[in-house]
Amino acid sequence: DSPSVAASAGRVYVTWTDANSGEVRLVVSKDDGSSWKRHVLGRARGLDTGGEGHLGLTSVGAAGSNVGVAWLATPAGAVRAAVSTNGGRKGRPVVALASGGGGSNGGSPSVGGRGDRLAFAWTTSTGLWARPWTGSFEPAEQVVRFGDASGATSGGYDAQAGHELPERAAE
């Protein structure tokens, strides 16, 4: 499915989901794309509604030698992530960011990086969530709430005021 690309510290990272197997793949180049090393990070078990195979909607972000990948792992929208601190040569265990709902409102996970820090984000039916990584994962925080004051979802992105990105994640 949809590939994602990031670059940092002389390396290029590309991630996607193999539609046939559901494998979430990351390839890394340290020589401007002349050669690539492939890694399998996990699996996406959800299927594309159009019959195109497995769908993980992967995202990759890089910061220095740190690289993070997030994807939708299950049909219920569980969001999983993996981080490598050595330029993608070896990863850490897969972490559950959300147990479900990560594909709500047509959303998909996103990863970005700055300095040596990464930030992971995803939507659920109740809002937008972010989870910073600063050497380890910090707690997830709801950045924006969708729906009316009771928290009910009206089916769109009607964000409520008063929810701001935490300072440590915004930097």
VMD Tcl script that builds the backbone (N, CA, C; Angstrom):
set m [mol new atoms 513]
animate dup $m
set s [atomselect $m all]
$s set {name element resname resid chain x y z} {
  {N N ASP 1 A 0.834 -1.195 0.000}
  {CA C ASP 1 A 0.000 0.000 0.000}
  {C C ASP 1 A 0.865 1.239 0.000}
  {N N SER 2 A 0.348 2.331 0.431}
  {CA C SER 2 A 1.010 3.645 0.360}
  {C C SER 2 A 2.409 3.628 0.964}
  {N N PRO 3 A 3.437 3.900 0.173}
  {CA C PRO 3 A 4.789 3.983 0.721}
  {C C PRO 3 A 5.004 5.320 1.435}
  {N N SER 4 A 6.003 5.344 2.304}
  {CA C SER 4 A 6.388 6.553 3.014}
  {C C SER 4 A 7.907 6.625 2.982}
  {N N VAL 5 A 8.454 7.846 2.931}
  {CA C VAL 5 A 9.905 8.021 2.832}
  {C C VAL 5 A 10.380 9.086 3.814}
  {N N ALA 6 A 11.579 8.887 4.354}
  {CA C ALA 6 A 12.228 9.870 5.230}
  {C C ALA 6 A 13.734 9.762 5.001}
  {N N ALA 7 A 14.463 10.812 5.348}
  {CA C ALA 7 A 15.915 10.808 5.222}
  {C C ALA 7 A 16.523 11.574 6.385}
  {N N SER 8 A 17.659 11.080 6.875}
  {CA C SER 8 A 18.368 11.750 7.954}
  {C C SER 8 A 19.751 11.130 8.088}
  {N N ALA 9 A 20.706 11.940 8.476}
  {CA C ALA 9 A 22.062 11.486 8.788}
  {C C ALA 9 A 22.648 10.614 7.670}
  {N N GLY 10 A 22.430 11.017 6.411}
  {CA C GLY 10 A 23.012 10.313 5.285}
  {C C GLY 10 A 22.320 9.015 4.896}
  {N N ARG 11 A 21.159 8.752 5.451}
  {CA C ARG 11 A 20.416 7.533 5.125}
  {C C ARG 11 A 19.035 7.889 4.585}
  {N N VAL 12 A 18.526 7.000 3.727}
  {CA C VAL 12 A 17.176 7.134 3.189}
  {C C VAL 12 A 16.387 5.922 3.654}
  {N N TYR 13 A 15.145 6.158 4.095}
  {CA C TYR 13 A 14.273 5.105 4.607}
  {C C TYR 13 A 12.968 5.102 3.816}
  {N N VAL 14 A 12.537 3.926 3.388}
  {CA C VAL 14 A 11.256 3.779 2.707}
  {C C VAL 14 A 10.518 2.630 3.378}
  {N N THR 15 A 9.227 2.825 3.654}
  {CA C THR 15 A 8.416 1.786 4.265}
  {C C THR 15 A 7.114 1.612 3.495}
  {N N TRP 16 A 6.572 0.406 3.544}
  {CA C TRP 16 A 5.300 0.082 2.901}
  {C C TRP 16 A 4.815 -1.250 3.460}
  {N N THR 17 A 3.604 -1.619 3.101}
  {CA C THR 17 A 3.044 -2.922 3.469}
  {C C THR 17 A 2.977 -3.786 2.218}
  {N N ASP 18 A 3.495 -5.001 2.295}
  {CA C ASP 18 A 3.369 -5.957 1.203}
  {C C ASP 18 A 1.911 -6.409 1.164}
  {N N ALA 19 A 1.226 -6.123 0.078}
  {CA C ALA 19 A -0.203 -6.406 -0.035}
  {C C ALA 19 A -0.500 -7.902 0.015}
  {N N ASN 20 A 0.424 -8.741 -0.419}
  {CA C ASN 20 A 0.190 -10.186 -0.421}
  {C C ASN 20 A 0.370 -10.811 0.953}
  {N N SER 21 A 1.439 -10.470 1.635}
  {CA C SER 21 A 1.768 -11.115 2.913}
  {C C SER 21 A 1.337 -10.316 4.136}
  {N N GLY 22 A 1.158 -9.014 3.985}
  {CA C GLY 22 A 0.880 -8.148 5.130}
  {C C GLY 22 A 2.134 -7.705 5.860}
  {N N GLU 23 A 3.317 -8.105 5.380}
  {CA C GLU 23 A 4.545 -7.694 6.042}
  {C C GLU 23 A 4.735 -6.184 5.943}
  {N N VAL 24 A 5.072 -5.577 7.068}
  {CA C VAL 24 A 5.427 -4.160 7.098}
  {C C VAL 24 A 6.927 -4.111 6.873}
  {N N ARG 25 A 7.320 -3.500 5.759}
  {CA C ARG 25 A 8.716 -3.524 5.347}
  {C C ARG 25 A 9.354 -2.148 5.438}
  {N N LEU 26 A 10.643 -2.171 5.766}
  {CA C LEU 26 A 11.469 -0.968 5.785}
  {C C LEU 26 A 12.721 -1.290 4.996}
  {N N VAL 27 A 13.058 -0.440 4.028}
  {CA C VAL 27 A 14.341 -0.561 3.343}
  {C C VAL 27 A 15.168 0.669 3.671}
  {N N VAL 28 A 16.482 0.451 3.817}
  {CA C VAL 28 A 17.409 1.511 4.223}
  {C C VAL 28 A 18.547 1.567 3.222}
  {N N SER 29 A 18.866 2.789 2.768}
  {CA C SER 29 A 20.029 2.996 1.910}
  {C C SER 29 A 20.968 3.976 2.593}
  {N N LYS 30 A 22.244 3.635 2.602}
  {CA C LYS 30 A 23.245 4.561 3.143}
  {C C LYS 30 A 24.175 5.062 2.053}
  {N N ASP 31 A 23.821 4.744 0.772}
  {CA C ASP 31 A 24.664 5.146 -0.346}
  {C C ASP 31 A 23.848 5.790 -1.470}
  {N N ASP 32 A 22.972 6.690 -1.096}
  {CA C ASP 32 A 22.154 7.440 -2.061}
  {C C ASP 32 A 21.304 6.563 -2.966}
  {N N GLY 33 A 20.864 5.418 -2.464}
  {CA C GLY 33 A 19.971 4.559 -3.218}
  {C C GLY 33 A 20.650 3.552 -4.123}
  {N N SER 34 A 21.974 3.444 -4.086}
  {CA C SER 34 A 22.662 2.444 -4.907}
  {C C SER 34 A 22.384 1.028 -4.408}
  {N N SER 35 A 22.213 0.886 -3.097}
  {CA C SER 35 A 21.874 -0.420 -2.529}
  {C C SER 35 A 20.906 -0.205 -1.364}
  {N N TRP 36 A 20.143 -1.243 -1.068}
  {CA C TRP 36 A 19.118 -1.175 -0.026}
  {C C TRP 36 A 19.173 -2.422 0.837}
  {N N LYS 37 A 18.973 -2.243 2.129}
  {CA C LYS 37 A 18.860 -3.378 3.053}
  {C C LYS 37 A 17.416 -3.439 3.528}
  {N N ARG 38 A 16.805 -4.614 3.439}
  {CA C ARG 38 A 15.386 -4.776 3.755}
  {C C ARG 38 A 15.195 -5.395 5.132}
  {N N HIS 39 A 14.187 -4.881 5.843}
  {CA C HIS 39 A 13.796 -5.392 7.159}
  {C C HIS 39 A 12.291 -5.605 7.165}
  {N N VAL 40 A 11.841 -6.621 7.880}
  {CA C VAL 40 A 10.413 -6.826 8.127}
  {C C VAL 40 A 10.177 -6.457 9.588}
  {N N LEU 41 A 9.293 -5.475 9.819}
  {CA C LEU 41 A 9.071 -4.956 11.165}
  {C C LEU 41 A 7.890 -5.605 11.879}
  {N N GLY 42 A 6.910 -6.019 11.128}
  {CA C GLY 42 A 5.703 -6.589 11.723}
  {C C GLY 42 A 4.728 -6.948 10.620}
  {N N ARG 43 A 3.449 -7.059 10.992}
  {CA C ARG 43 A 2.415 -7.423 10.025}
  {C C ARG 43 A 1.222 -6.487 10.140}
  {N N ALA 44 A 0.586 -6.303 8.999}
  {CA C ALA 44 A -0.705 -5.612 8.924}
  {C C ALA 44 A -1.730 -6.674 8.557}
  {N N ARG 45 A -2.758 -6.822 9.374}
  {CA C ARG 45 A -3.745 -7.879 9.144}
  {C C ARG 45 A -5.031 -7.356 8.510}
  {N N GLY 46 A -5.154 -6.041 8.418}
  {CA C GLY 46 A -6.332 -5.469 7.776}
  {C C GLY 46 A -6.260 -5.620 6.266}
  {N N LEU 47 A -7.433 -5.669 5.643}
  {CA C LEU 47 A -7.498 -5.810 4.192}
  {C C LEU 47 A -8.110 -4.568 3.567}
  {N N ASP 48 A -7.612 -4.214 2.400}
  {CA C ASP 48 A -8.137 -3.098 1.643}
  {C C ASP 48 A -9.569 -3.421 1.199}
  {N N THR 49 A -10.480 -2.477 1.330}
  {CA C THR 49 A -11.877 -2.729 0.958}
  {C C THR 49 A -12.060 -2.917 -0.538}
  {N N GLY 50 A -11.101 -2.493 -1.336}
  {CA C GLY 50 A -11.176 -2.649 -2.778}
  {C C GLY 50 A -10.588 -3.960 -3.274}
  {N N GLY 51 A -10.219 -4.853 -2.353}
  {CA C GLY 51 A -9.679 -6.141 -2.747}
  {C C GLY 51 A -8.227 -6.121 -3.162}
  {N N GLU 52 A -7.488 -5.089 -2.762}
  {CA C GLU 52 A -6.080 -4.958 -3.161}
  {C C GLU 52 A -5.110 -5.648 -2.207}
  {N N GLY 53 A -5.594 -6.363 -1.209}
  {CA C GLY 53 A -4.714 -7.071 -0.278}
  {C C GLY 53 A -4.607 -6.374 1.060}
  {N N HIS 54 A -3.539 -6.683 1.769}
  {CA C HIS 54 A -3.323 -6.134 3.114}
  {C C HIS 54 A -3.057 -4.633 3.060}
  {N N LEU 55 A -3.507 -3.946 4.103}
  {CA C LEU 55 A -3.408 -2.493 4.174}
  {C C LEU 55 A -2.871 -2.097 5.543}
  {N N GLY 56 A -1.704 -1.465 5.583}
  {CA C GLY 56 A -1.107 -1.042 6.846}
  {C C GLY 56 A -0.941 0.453 6.974}
  {N N LEU 57 A -1.009 1.174 5.862}
  {CA C LEU 57 A -0.852 2.639 5.861}
  {C C LEU 57 A 0.352 3.064 6.691}
  {N N THR 58 A 1.517 2.564 6.333}
  {CA C THR 58 A 2.744 2.821 7.090}
  {C C THR 58 A 3.192 4.278 6.982}
  {N N SER 59 A 3.967 4.696 7.979}
  {CA C SER 59 A 4.598 6.014 7.975}
  {C C SER 59 A 5.977 5.863 8.596}
  {N N VAL 60 A 6.963 6.572 8.037}
  {CA C VAL 60 A 8.317 6.541 8.576}
  {C C VAL 60 A 8.776 7.967 8.848}
  {N N GLY 61 A 9.517 8.132 9.926}
  {CA C GLY 61 A 10.136 9.410 10.263}
  {C C GLY 61 A 11.546 9.159 10.766}
  {N N ALA 62 A 12.428 10.120 10.578}
  {CA C ALA 62 A 13.820 9.951 10.989}
  {C C ALA 62 A 14.329 11.212 11.667}
  {N N ALA 63 A 15.216 11.007 12.633}
  {CA C ALA 63 A 15.837 12.104 13.374}
  {C C ALA 63 A 17.228 11.636 13.792}
  {N N GLY 64 A 18.256 12.200 13.168}
  {CA C GLY 64 A 19.607 11.722 13.436}
  {C C GLY 64 A 19.700 10.265 13.025}
  {N N SER 65 A 20.209 9.419 13.897}
  {CA C SER 65 A 20.300 7.988 13.598}
  {C C SER 65 A 19.055 7.220 14.062}
  {N N ASN 66 A 18.062 7.942 14.564}
  {CA C ASN 66 A 16.823 7.310 15.011}
  {C C ASN 66 A 15.807 7.284 13.876}
  {N N VAL 67 A 15.158 6.144 13.699}
  {CA C VAL 67 A 14.112 6.015 12.691}
  {C C VAL 67 A 12.929 5.289 13.328}
  {N N GLY 68 A 11.726 5.806 13.065}
  {CA C GLY 68 A 10.521 5.199 13.603}
  {C C GLY 68 A 9.528 4.903 12.492}
  {N N VAL 69 A 8.824 3.801 12.625}
  {CA C VAL 69 A 7.799 3.404 11.671}
  {C C VAL 69 A 6.533 3.101 12.455}
  {N N ALA 70 A 5.395 3.568 11.943}
  {CA C ALA 70 A 4.092 3.263 12.542}
  {C C ALA 70 A 3.183 2.703 11.462}
  {N N TRP 71 A 2.232 1.854 11.858}
  {CA C TRP 71 A 1.305 1.257 10.896}
  {C C TRP 71 A 0.035 0.796 11.606}
  {N N LEU 72 A -0.993 0.565 10.794}
  {CA C LEU 72 A -2.234 -0.036 11.275}
  {C C LEU 72 A -2.037 -1.549 11.217}
  {N N ALA 73 A -2.134 -2.221 12.359}
  {CA C ALA 73 A -1.785 -3.632 12.441}
  {C C ALA 73 A -2.977 -4.582 12.334}
  {N N THR 74 A -4.166 -4.116 12.648}
  {CA C THR 74 A -5.328 -5.001 12.669}
  {C C THR 74 A -6.504 -4.357 11.943}
  {N N PRO 75 A -7.508 -5.170 11.596}
  {CA C PRO 75 A -8.707 -4.600 10.985}
  {C C PRO 75 A -9.411 -3.587 11.896}
  {N N ALA 76 A -9.227 -3.732 13.215}
  {CA C ALA 76 A -9.828 -2.799 14.167}
  {C C ALA 76 A -9.034 -1.502 14.304}
  {N N GLY 77 A -7.898 -1.393 13.606}
  {CA C GLY 77 A -7.117 -0.157 13.631}
  {C C GLY 77 A -6.126 -0.042 14.765}
  {N N ALA 78 A -5.616 -1.180 15.277}
  {CA C ALA 78 A -4.549 -1.103 16.275}
  {C C ALA 78 A -3.332 -0.449 15.622}
  {N N VAL 79 A -2.724 0.506 16.316}
  {CA C VAL 79 A -1.553 1.207 15.790}
  {C C VAL 79 A -0.317 0.634 16.477}
  {N N ARG 80 A 0.646 0.194 15.665}
  {CA C ARG 80 A 1.899 -0.344 16.170}
  {C C ARG 80 A 3.048 0.528 15.685}
  {N N ALA 81 A 4.169 0.470 16.423}
  {CA C ALA 81 A 5.345 1.265 16.055}
  {C C ALA 81 A 6.613 0.496 16.388}
  {N N ALA 82 A 7.652 0.789 15.642}
  {CA C ALA 82 A 8.982 0.248 15.901}
  {C C ALA 82 A 9.984 1.383 15.741}
  {N N VAL 83 A 11.009 1.382 16.576}
  {CA C VAL 83 A 12.052 2.407 16.542}
  {C C VAL 83 A 13.407 1.730 16.465}
  {N N SER 84 A 14.294 2.294 15.659}
  {CA C SER 84 A 15.693 1.890 15.609}
  {C C SER 84 A 16.525 3.102 15.996}
  {N N THR 85 A 17.547 2.884 16.813}
  {CA C THR 85 A 18.416 3.986 17.233}
  {C C THR 85 A 19.773 3.961 16.525}
  {N N ASN 86 A 19.906 3.059 15.535}
  {CA C ASN 86 A 21.194 2.918 14.865}
  {C C ASN 86 A 21.057 2.969 13.350}
  {N N GLY 87 A 20.245 3.880 12.860}
  {CA C GLY 87 A 20.116 4.071 11.423}
  {C C GLY 87 A 19.389 2.955 10.701}
  {N N GLY 88 A 18.569 2.210 11.428}
  {CA C GLY 88 A 17.782 1.153 10.809}
  {C C GLY 88 A 18.484 -0.184 10.722}
  {N N ARG 89 A 19.685 -0.290 11.285}
  {CA C ARG 89 A 20.401 -1.565 11.211}
  {C C ARG 89 A 19.758 -2.621 12.100}
  {N N LYS 90 A 19.275 -2.225 13.266}
  {CA C LYS 90 A 18.617 -3.152 14.179}
  {C C LYS 90 A 17.537 -2.380 14.919}
  {N N GLY 91 A 16.371 -2.973 15.024}
  {CA C GLY 91 A 15.257 -2.300 15.667}
  {C C GLY 91 A 15.020 -2.758 17.086}
  {N N ARG 92 A 14.108 -2.094 17.696}
  {CA C ARG 92 A 13.650 -2.446 19.027}
  {C C ARG 92 A 12.324 -3.177 18.901}
  {N N PRO 93 A 11.824 -3.750 19.988}
  {CA C PRO 93 A 10.541 -4.456 19.915}
  {C C PRO 93 A 9.404 -3.536 19.460}
  {N N VAL 94 A 8.418 -4.143 18.817}
  {CA C VAL 94 A 7.241 -3.410 18.370}
  {C C VAL 94 A 6.426 -2.993 19.588}
  {N N VAL 95 A 5.929 -1.747 19.567}
  {CA C VAL 95 A 5.157 -1.166 20.662}
  {C C VAL 95 A 3.742 -0.889 20.173}
  {N N ALA 96 A 2.765 -1.163 21.028}
  {CA C ALA 96 A 1.367 -0.834 20.717}
  {C C ALA 96 A 1.117 0.621 21.107}
  {N N LEU 97 A 0.765 1.459 20.135}
  {CA C LEU 97 A 0.430 2.857 20.420}
  {C C LEU 97 A -1.047 3.010 20.739}
  {N N ALA 98 A -1.894 2.255 20.048}
  {CA C ALA 98 A -3.350 2.290 20.283}
  {C C ALA 98 A -3.896 0.901 20.023}
  {N N SER 99 A -4.820 0.458 20.860}
  {CA C SER 99 A -5.360 -0.895 20.722}
  {C C SER 99 A -6.385 -1.010 19.600}
  {N N GLY 100 A -6.912 0.104 19.148}
  {CA C GLY 100 A -7.882 0.080 18.057}
  {C C GLY 100 A -8.293 1.489 17.680}
  {N N GLY 101 A -9.040 1.578 16.595}
  {CA C GLY 101 A -9.576 2.863 16.167}
  {C C GLY 101 A -8.619 3.750 15.418}
  {N N GLY 102 A -7.372 3.293 15.162}
  {CA C GLY 102 A -6.360 4.129 14.527}
  {C C GLY 102 A -6.652 4.478 13.080}
  {N N GLY 103 A -7.614 3.829 12.477}
  {CA C GLY 103 A -8.000 4.159 11.115}
  {C C GLY 103 A -9.300 4.938 11.061}
  {N N SER 104 A -9.805 5.360 12.225}
  {CA C SER 104 A -11.067 6.097 12.281}
  {C C SER 104 A -10.987 7.388 11.503}
  {N N ASN 105 A -12.112 7.816 10.993}
  {CA C ASN 105 A -12.204 9.071 10.241}
  {C C ASN 105 A -11.297 9.077 9.018}
  {N N GLY 106 A -10.981 7.894 8.494}
  {CA C GLY 106 A -10.109 7.813 7.325}
  {C C GLY 106 A -8.659 8.113 7.637}
  {N N GLY 107 A -8.282 8.075 8.905}
  {CA C GLY 107 A -6.934 8.439 9.311}
  {C C GLY 107 A -5.921 7.334 9.121}
  {N N SER 108 A -4.675 7.700 9.261}
  {CA C SER 108 A -3.562 6.761 9.243}
  {C C SER 108 A -2.476 7.317 10.157}
  {N N PRO 109 A -1.604 6.468 10.673}
  {CA C PRO 109 A -0.541 6.948 11.556}
  {C C PRO 109 A 0.441 7.859 10.814}
  {N N SER 110 A 1.147 8.674 11.583}
  {CA C SER 110 A 2.156 9.557 11.022}
  {C C SER 110 A 3.343 9.614 11.977}
  {N N VAL 111 A 4.544 9.738 11.413}
  {CA C VAL 111 A 5.769 9.833 12.214}
  {C C VAL 111 A 6.596 10.993 11.677}
  {N N GLY 112 A 7.153 11.778 12.574}
  {CA C GLY 112 A 8.047 12.856 12.191}
  {C C GLY 112 A 9.215 12.916 13.148}
  {N N GLY 113 A 10.279 13.571 12.748}
  {CA C GLY 113 A 11.450 13.655 13.597}
  {C C GLY 113 A 12.117 15.004 13.541}
  {N N ARG 114 A 12.841 15.315 14.619}
  {CA C ARG 114 A 13.624 16.550 14.695}
  {C C ARG 114 A 14.718 16.347 15.726}
  {N N GLY 115 A 15.935 16.785 15.408}
  {CA C GLY 115 A 17.061 16.567 16.324}
  {C C GLY 115 A 17.302 15.079 16.440}
  {N N ASP 116 A 17.089 14.523 17.630}
  {CA C ASP 116 A 17.175 13.077 17.810}
  {C C ASP 116 A 15.868 12.507 18.355}
  {N N ARG 117 A 14.786 13.302 18.237}
  {CA C ARG 117 A 13.484 12.907 18.786}
  {C C ARG 117 A 12.493 12.587 17.672}
  {N N LEU 118 A 11.586 11.686 17.975}
  {CA C LEU 118 A 10.529 11.304 17.055}
  {C C LEU 118 A 9.181 11.593 17.693}
  {N N ALA 119 A 8.181 11.804 16.868}
  {CA C ALA 119 A 6.810 11.966 17.362}
  {C C ALA 119 A 5.899 11.124 16.484}
  {N N PHE 120 A 5.007 10.396 17.118}
  {CA C PHE 120 A 4.045 9.529 16.451}
  {C C PHE 120 A 2.663 10.127 16.669}
  {N N ALA 121 A 1.814 10.089 15.642}
  {CA C ALA 121 A 0.464 10.638 15.762}
  {C C ALA 121 A -0.517 9.727 15.028}
  {N N TRP 122 A -1.768 9.724 15.479}
  {CA C TRP 122 A -2.831 8.951 14.851}
  {C C TRP 122 A -4.174 9.515 15.297}
  {N N THR 123 A -5.206 9.202 14.539}
  {CA C THR 123 A -6.547 9.627 14.914}
  {C C THR 123 A -7.359 8.419 15.347}
  {N N THR 124 A -8.296 8.673 16.231}
  {CA C THR 124 A -9.315 7.694 16.598}
  {C C THR 124 A -10.663 8.385 16.406}
  {N N SER 125 A -11.734 7.709 16.725}
  {CA C SER 125 A -13.036 8.342 16.582}
  {C C SER 125 A -13.212 9.501 17.555}
  {N N THR 126 A -12.417 9.538 18.623}
  {CA C THR 126 A -12.553 10.600 19.618}
  {C C THR 126 A -11.589 11.755 19.440}
  {N N GLY 127 A -10.542 11.592 18.620}
  {CA C GLY 127 A -9.626 12.709 18.452}
  {C C GLY 127 A -8.277 12.343 17.883}
  {N N LEU 128 A -7.381 13.311 17.946}
  {CA C LEU 128 A -6.010 13.195 17.470}
  {C C LEU 128 A -5.107 12.932 18.668}
  {N N TRP 129 A -4.259 11.919 18.540}
  {CA C TRP 129 A -3.363 11.520 19.619}
  {C C TRP 129 A -1.912 11.675 19.173}
  {N N ALA 130 A -1.018 11.946 20.118}
  {CA C ALA 130 A 0.418 12.038 19.839}
  {C C ALA 130 A 1.177 11.327 20.951}
  {N N ARG 131 A 2.298 10.718 20.554}
  {CA C ARG 131 A 3.155 10.054 21.542}
  {C C ARG 131 A 4.609 10.316 21.173}
  {N N PRO 132 A 5.287 11.142 21.941}
  {CA C PRO 132 A 6.687 11.446 21.672}
  {C C PRO 132 A 7.601 10.269 22.020}
  {N N TRP 133 A 8.707 10.191 21.307}
  {CA C TRP 133 A 9.773 9.240 21.615}
  {C C TRP 133 A 11.038 10.062 21.792}
  {N N THR 134 A 11.628 9.988 22.990}
  {CA C THR 134 A 12.838 10.759 23.307}
  {C C THR 134 A 13.885 9.838 23.925}
  {N N GLY 135 A 14.122 8.719 23.276}
  {CA C GLY 135 A 14.981 7.677 23.832}
  {C C GLY 135 A 14.145 6.521 24.350}
  {N N SER 136 A 12.913 6.809 24.701}
  {CA C SER 136 A 11.879 5.828 25.038}
  {C C SER 136 A 10.538 6.511 24.788}
  {N N PHE 137 A 9.492 5.716 24.730}
  {CA C PHE 137 A 8.171 6.294 24.486}
  {C C PHE 137 A 7.639 6.976 25.726}
  {N N GLU 138 A 7.172 8.204 25.547}
  {CA C GLU 138 A 6.478 8.920 26.604}
  {C C GLU 138 A 4.993 8.569 26.497}
  {N N PRO 139 A 4.192 8.937 27.495}
  {CA C PRO 139 A 2.764 8.611 27.427}
  {C C PRO 139 A 2.072 9.284 26.237}
  {N N ALA 140 A 1.058 8.616 25.720}
  {CA C ALA 140 A 0.240 9.199 24.652}
  {C C ALA 140 A -0.640 10.286 25.243}
  {N N GLU 141 A -0.847 11.336 24.465}
  {CA C GLU 141 A -1.716 12.427 24.904}
  {C C GLU 141 A -2.691 12.786 23.799}
  {N N GLN 142 A -3.919 13.050 24.190}
  {CA C GLN 142 A -4.913 13.490 23.219}
  {C C GLN 142 A -4.667 14.966 22.937}
  {N N VAL 143 A -4.359 15.274 21.687}
  {CA C VAL 143 A -4.010 16.627 21.283}
  {C C VAL 143 A -5.271 17.431 20.976}
  {N N VAL 144 A -6.206 16.801 20.274}
  {CA C VAL 144 A -7.461 17.443 19.903}
  {C C VAL 144 A -8.580 16.429 20.096}
  {N N ARG 145 A -9.712 16.895 20.612}
  {CA C ARG 145 A -10.881 16.037 20.774}
  {C C ARG 145 A -11.863 16.325 19.656}
  {N N PHE 146 A -12.414 15.266 19.046}
  {CA C PHE 146 A -13.441 15.417 18.026}
  {C C PHE 146 A -14.808 15.283 18.675}
  {N N GLY 147 A -15.813 15.910 18.079}
  {CA C GLY 147 A -17.182 15.757 18.547}
  {C C GLY 147 A -17.633 16.885 19.437}
  {N N ASP 148 A -18.804 16.710 20.012}
  {CA C ASP 148 A -19.374 17.745 20.870}
  {C C ASP 148 A -18.776 17.667 22.273}
  {N N ALA 149 A -19.251 18.489 23.173}
  {CA C ALA 149 A -18.695 18.579 24.520}
  {C C ALA 149 A -18.787 17.250 25.270}
  {N N SER 150 A -19.739 16.381 24.917}
  {CA C SER 150 A -19.870 15.098 25.593}
  {C C SER 150 A -18.846 14.090 25.097}
  {N N GLY 151 A -18.104 14.431 24.041}
  {CA C GLY 151 A -17.120 13.526 23.482}
  {C C GLY 151 A -17.686 12.677 22.362}
  {N N ALA 152 A -18.963 12.821 22.057}
  {CA C ALA 152 A -19.568 12.052 20.972}
  {C C ALA 152 A -19.005 12.519 19.636}
  {N N THR 153 A -18.846 11.601 18.738}
  {CA C THR 153 A -18.315 11.932 17.421}
  {C C THR 153 A -19.454 12.216 16.466}
  {N N SER 154 A -19.325 13.277 15.723}
  {CA C SER 154 A -20.365 13.619 14.761}
  {C C SER 154 A -19.980 13.175 13.355}
  {N N GLY 155 A -18.896 12.426 13.223}
  {CA C GLY 155 A -18.508 11.896 11.927}
  {C C GLY 155 A -17.521 12.749 11.168}
  {N N GLY 156 A -17.075 13.849 11.729}
  {CA C GLY 156 A -16.122 14.702 11.033}
  {C C GLY 156 A -15.022 15.141 11.952}
  {N N TYR 157 A -14.243 16.062 11.477}
  {CA C TYR 157 A -13.125 16.580 12.253}
  {C C TYR 157 A -13.509 17.902 12.906}
  {N N ASP 158 A -14.508 17.880 13.750}
  {CA C ASP 158 A -14.941 19.101 14.431}
  {C C ASP 158 A -14.205 19.208 15.765}
  {N N ALA 159 A -12.955 19.621 15.683}
  {CA C ALA 159 A -12.089 19.679 16.851}
  {C C ALA 159 A -12.592 20.707 17.852}
  {N N GLN 160 A -12.473 20.373 19.122}
  {CA C GLN 160 A -12.862 21.258 20.199}
  {C C GLN 160 A -11.666 22.086 20.647}
  {N N ALA 161 A -11.898 23.312 21.000}
  {CA C ALA 161 A -10.832 24.206 21.450}
  {C C ALA 161 A -10.308 23.765 22.811}
  {N N GLY 162 A -9.132 24.245 23.149}
  {CA C GLY 162 A -8.578 24.022 24.468}
  {C C GLY 162 A -7.657 22.824 24.567}
  {N N HIS 163 A -7.395 22.145 23.475}
  {CA C HIS 163 A -6.479 21.017 23.494}
  {C C HIS 163 A -5.294 21.370 22.619}
  {N N GLU 164 A -4.130 21.522 23.256}
  {CA C GLU 164 A -2.941 21.918 22.520}
  {C C GLU 164 A -1.883 20.832 22.615}
  {N N LEU 165 A -1.018 20.772 21.625}
  {CA C LEU 165 A 0.077 19.825 21.619}
  {C C LEU 165 A 0.978 20.116 22.807}
  {N N PRO 166 A 1.302 19.100 23.599}
  {CA C PRO 166 A 2.192 19.326 24.741}
  {C C PRO 166 A 3.524 19.890 24.281}
  {N N GLU 167 A 4.107 20.755 25.090}
  {CA C GLU 167 A 5.348 21.441 24.722}
  {C C GLU 167 A 6.454 20.467 24.338}
  {N N ARG 168 A 6.612 19.377 25.104}
  {CA C ARG 168 A 7.721 18.472 24.815}
  {C C ARG 168 A 7.553 17.793 23.465}
  {N N ALA 169 A 6.317 17.585 22.990}
  {CA C ALA 169 A 6.084 16.940 21.701}
  {C C ALA 169 A 6.174 17.938 20.564}
  {N N ALA 170 A 5.931 19.195 20.854}
  {CA C ALA 170 A 5.885 20.223 19.796}
  {C C ALA 170 A 7.282 20.729 19.437}
  {N N GLU 171 A 8.236 20.539 20.308}
  {CA C GLU 171 A 9.571 21.092 20.077}
  {C C GLU 171 A 10.302 20.394 18.968}
}
mol reanalyze $m
mol bondsrecalc $m
mol representation Tube
mol addrep $m
